[in-house]
Amino acid sequence: MKLKVCGMKYPENVSAVAALQPDYLGFIFYKPSKRYCGETLTPQFVKALPSSIIKTGVFVNESLEEVLRICSAYDFKAVQLHGHESAEFCKVCKQEGLQVIKVFHVGETMDWSQLDPYKKVVDYFLFDTKTPDYGGSGNRFNWEILKAYDNEIPLFLSGGVDESILEELNGLKSVNIYALDVNSRFELEPGRKDVERIRKFQLGLKPKA
C-alpha cells in the first residue's frame, strides 16, 4: 500500500520526510489553510526533492489557470482537487500530463452516483472526512461506508489516519485502497510532521515476511 504525506510546509521538515521516500508528498496551495506552503517553499526547493516521490499540488476551488501555473512552476506530477472542480476541469489537468486525484468528502452517508462523471478523467479518488475546512481535521468517517464503493477507481484513504488503523485495514480488504493519506495526526504543529512516527508507520504498512 502506498503512502502519501500531505500538508508539508517547512523546508527542513520536508527534507527529513522526503528522506523516508514516501510515495507522495502533498503541498497545499489553499491560502486559508494553516498548511499553506506558498510562502515557505520555493519552486527550486521542491523541484530538487527526489524524483522518485510524486510531488502533488493540493488545491481547493482554484482557477484552472492558477492550478496549471503552480504545477508547472513547482514541477508537480500530480494534482489533488479538494473543492467543487468539475469533471471537465479534471480532464484538462489530465490532458496536461498530471496525475489527477479528485477528493470527495464523506459524511454520515455517501451518494456514490456523484463519482460517475469523473471516472474517465481521474486516476484516483480520495475519500476524506466531511468538514467545513476541506480536510485536515484529524477526524474519521465511518469506513463501513466504503464497502458499498464499486472499486472501479483506486482510492486514497484519508481522514484521521494514524497507527491505530493498521489492524482495521484488514476489514477493508475488499476495498480498492491504493494509498493512505496522512496529515494532521502525525503533526507536531500544522505543517510540521513527526518524522520518527511517520517512519514507524511506514514500516507498519509493509507486508509481513
Beta strands, then each sheet from edge to edge (+ up, - down):
strand 1: 2-5
strand 2: 24-28
strand 3: 54-59
strand 4: 78-81
strand 5: 99-106
strand 6: 124-129
strand 7: 155-157
strand 8: 177-182
strand 9: 187-189
strand 10: 192-193
sheet 1: 1+ 2+ 3+ 4+ 5+ 6+ 7+ 8+ 1+
sheet 2: 9+ 10-
end
